[in-house]
Amino acid sequence: MSLNLLLICIPIAIALDWYEASPIAVFLVSALAIIPLAGLMGRATEQLSNYVGATIGGLLSASLGNAPELIIAGFALKEGLIDVVKASITGSILGNTLFSLGLSMIVGGWGRQGQHFNRTVAGMSGGLMFVASIGLLIPAMFHFASGQVRTVSLEISIVLFVTYILSLVFTLKTHRQLIQKDPDRSGAEESHGTSHEAHWSKGKAIGVLTAVTVVIAVVSEILVGAIEPASESLGFTPVFAGIIFLALVGNAAEAMNAVGFARKNQMDLSFGIAVGASTQVALFVAPMLVFVGYFLGRPMDLHFTFFEIIAIVLAVAIVSRLTSDGECHWMEGVMLMAVYVMFAIGFFFLPVR
């Protein structure tokens, strides 16, 4: 309930934008307003899943869980802030794999010898992230070799999107028992499923989902409009704002859920939220934004900067290295957080391209 207190920021953000207040105030308040909205969207999606079956419900949760990031990035794309959109993709991947997972390991592992999670899920998530890293690397390599990038980016996006769909088939249909075989995971899911006070009606779930989507669209337009002037006032580059602030805002609800499950010693769920969100951003959100860009007449490619690509590849490598054994402790979380902070420092001083 405490998270819902931030809903008061919605009318405040609209009022600040209406009266043309300080861009910094508009940016900060609208960013805070997005956080509870993302949480409500996730809750409504989860409740709706109760009425459509496990497979469709899993598909809804996996896809609509990224709706806030897609809406924010869509408005940024509409405004021509392509570098900010790419930065938000990079920031989401780094924020989930390093910040959210690292913080979860620290909070969950403090006072315990260690925690465990499903090695099968860890292995597949790591593999999918490596595939996504290659998908982001190839357009840059192609651009360096030929000077062309957009055509190959569209084709790479199709491959990544198909890979994402097939990964859902694997986890939700053909190998569901293999993914959910870990007893700790099933117990965590049972605990999670019974933690809600009561199920919503189907109409209420659809109504809340629709209303929240509309409000997120309104607040996102305000947020995107304040990015550049707020960044200039604070001395940040728009790219740094996208990588750090927009990414953290879009993933705040998921990060808090991941930390909450880790604190309850349900690290399997925590890992699935943090790393699964990164996988979805790389394989679903990024390709979708390429498709949306062409639809809006704002073609976006997957040609990220060299620094962004190296950061993503290194983040995937260290997470895969630390989680391959299916165990973790708080010091490993410190390592992930340290890498995230060092990347943030690098992006802060990175010149505008």
N, C-alpha and C positions, 0 to 999 in steps of 0.2 A: 504493500500500500504506500510505502514511503516514496517509491518511484513515481506513483501517480500524482504526488504533490507537485511535481514539475509541470503538470498539465497547465498550471496557472501561467506558465511562460508563453502559452499559445496566444492568448489575447494581448499579452504585453508585447510580444514580438510584432503582432499585427499593428498595434498602436504605435510602437516605435518607428516602424517602417512608414506608416501613414503620415506621421509628423516629421519624417525625415530626420530622425535623431542620429546620434553618432553611429557611424558604421560599425565601430567596435561593439557598442551596446547591442545593435541589431544582430550582429553576427553571433555574439555570445548567447543572447537570450533565445534566438531561434535555434541555435545548436542544442541548448538545453531542452527546448521544446520537442526536438526530434526524439530524444532518448526515451521518454515514456510512451510516445507514439509507436516506436519500434517494438517496445515491449508488449503493448496492446495488440499490435498486429500479429506478433508471434503467438500470443495467447489465443486470439481469435482463430488463427490457423490451426492451432493444436485442438481447440474445441470442435472446429468444423471437421477435423480428421476423424472424430469419433463417429461420424455419420456416413462416411464414404468408404470405410474399410481400410485395412492396414496398408495395402499397396498404394492406393490412391492417396491415402492420408500421408504416407511417407513422401510421396511425390509433391504433394502440396506443401508440406513442411520444408522440404529441401529447396523448393523453388521460391515460394513466397517469403521464406526467411530472409531472402536478399532483396526484397522489394524496396525497403528504405534506401539502400545504397543505389539501386537502379533508378529510383525516382530522383534522388539528389543529383546523381551523375547525368541523368537525362536532361534536367534543366540546365546543368552546366554545359552540356553538349549543345543544347539549343542556343545558349548565349555565346557559343564559339570558344569556350574555355577548354579546349581539347587537352592541353597540357595538365590542367587541373584534374580533368577526368582520369587521365592516365596515372597521375600522382595518387588519386584516391584509390585506384586499383592496387597500385604498389603498396600504399599505406594499409589497405585492408589485409593484404597477404602478410605483410610484416607484422601488423598489429595483432592479428589472430595467432600466427605461429610463434611469435616471440613474446609479445606483451601479454596477451590473454593467457596463453599456455604457461608462460613463465610465472605470472602472478598466481595462477591456479596452483602450480607446483609449490610455490613458496607458502601460500596460505594453507593448502592441504597437507603439505609435508611437515610443517612446523609442529614439533612435538611428537612426530611419528618417525619410525625407522625408515619407512618407505611406503609407497602406494603402488597399486598394480592396475593395469588396463589390458584390454584385448590386443594381443600381439598381431592377430590377423588384420584387425582394423588399422593398427599402426602401420603395418607393412603396406597395405593397399593404399592408404592415404599418402604415405611417403612416395609410393610409385606414381600415383596420379599427380602429385605435386611436381615430380621430376618431369613427367610428360608435359605438364603445363609450362614449366620453366623452359623446356626445349621449344615449345610453341611460341613463347615470347622472345626467345633468342634468335630463331630463324629469320623473322622479318628484319631484325637489325643486321644480321649477317648478309641477307639478300640485298638490303639497301647499300651496305658497304661495298658489295661486289658489283651491283648494277645501277644503283641510284633509283631503282623502282621499289615501291613497298606496298601500295594499297591493294593491288590485285592479290598478291601473295598473302596479305593480312586477312583478306576476306576468306580465302580458301583455308588458311590455317584456322580461322575462327570456326568454320564449318566442321573441320576435323575435331577441334576441341569440344564443340557443342555435342557432336555425335558421341564422343568419348564420355562426356558427362551423362548423356542419356543411357548409354550402355552400362555405366557404373551404377546408375540407379536400378537398372534391371538386375544387375549382379547382386546388389545389397538388399533390394526389396523383394526379389522374386526367386531367382535361380539358386542363390547361395545364402538365403536369409538365415538359415539355421547355423551356417558356418560363422557368419558375422556375429550372431547373437548367442554363440555357444558359451561365452564366458559367464559363469554363474554370478559373479559380482555385477556384471552388466545387467542381467535379467532382474536381479534383485533391486538394482538402482532404478531400473525402469519401472518396476512395480511400485517402488517407493515414490518415484516421481509422479506416477499416474494417480496415486491416491492422495497426493499432497493438496490437490485443489479442493475447495470446499464443496463445490457442486458443479455438475455439467451444465453448460449453457444449452439453450434450445438451438435448433438449427437456424431458425430465423434470426435469433439474437447474434449468433456467430457471424452469419452473412452480413447482417446490418452493421455490426461493429467493424468488420473487415472493410466494408465499403466506405463507411464514414471515416475511418482512420486513414484509408488510402487517399481520400479527398483532402483531409486536413494535412497529411504529410506533403501532398503536392503543393498546397498553399504555402506552408512553412518553408518547404525546400526552395521555392522560387524566391522567397525573402532571403533565405540563407545564401543562396548562390549570388544574388544581387549585391550582397554585402561583402563577398569574399575579397575581391580585389581592393576596394577602398580600405577595408579593415586591415588587410595584410600590409598595405602600404603605410598605414598609420602605425602599425605595430613593428614595422621594420622587417616583416617576413616576406619572402617571395610567395606568390600564389601557389607554386609547386610545393613548398614546404607546408603551407596551410592545408593543401589537399592531402599530402602524405600523413601528416600528424593529426590535424584537427578534424577534417572531414571524415577520415577513416575511423578515428576513435568515436566520433559522434554516431556514425552509421552502425558501428559494431558494439556500442556501449551496453545495450541490453544483453546481447549474447555473451559479452565478457563478464558481466555481473552474474549471469546464470552459470557460466563455467566456473567462476570462483566459488559460487555458492555450493555447487555440487562437490567441488574439491574439498571444501571445508567439512562437508558431511562424509568424507572418505568415499565418495562416489566418483573416483578419478576416471573411470571408464566413460561415464557420461560427459565429464568435463573435457576430456581429450577429444571426444567425438564432436562436441560443440566448437571448440577452438580450431582444431585442424580441419574439421569438416567444413567450417565456414570459409577457410582459406581456399580449400579445394573448389568449393562452389563459386567463389569469386573468380578464380583463375579459369575454370572450365565453363562456367555459365554466364556470370556477369560480364566479363570482358568480351566474349563473343557477342552477347546480346547487345552491348553498347556499340560494337562495330556495325551490327545489323541496323540498330536504331539510328546511328549516325547517317547511314546511307538513306534511310527512310526520311530523315529530317533534312536531307540535303547538306549535312555537316559531316562529310566522310571522315571517319576516324580510323587510324591504322593501329597496329600493335608494335610500332617501332618505338620502343621505350629507350631512354637514355642508357648509356653504358653503365652508369652508376646504379640505376634502378635494376637493371638485369642482374648485375653482379650481386647486388643486395638480396634479390629474391633467391638466386641460386645458392648463395651462402646460407641464407635462412633455412631453406629446405634441407640443405646438407646437414646443418648442425642439429635441426629437429629430428631428422631421420637417424642421425648418429646417437642421439641421447635417448630416443624412444624405441629403438629396435628391439630391446630386451623386454619390453612390456612392463618395465618398472621405472620409478622415478623417486627422487627425494628433493628436499627444498633447495639444496645447493645447485642442482641442475636448473631449477627455476631462476636462481640468481644468474647463472650463465646466460640463459636466454634473455633475461632483462638487460644484462650488461651489453649484449650484442645489439639489442634494440636501441638502447640509449646511444651507443656509438654510431649507429646508422643515423639516428636523429641529428646528432651533432654534424655528421657529414652532410646531410641534406640541408641543414640550416645554413651552412657556408657554401653550398653549391651555387655557382653563378646561374643566373637566368639564361636558359638556352635561347 
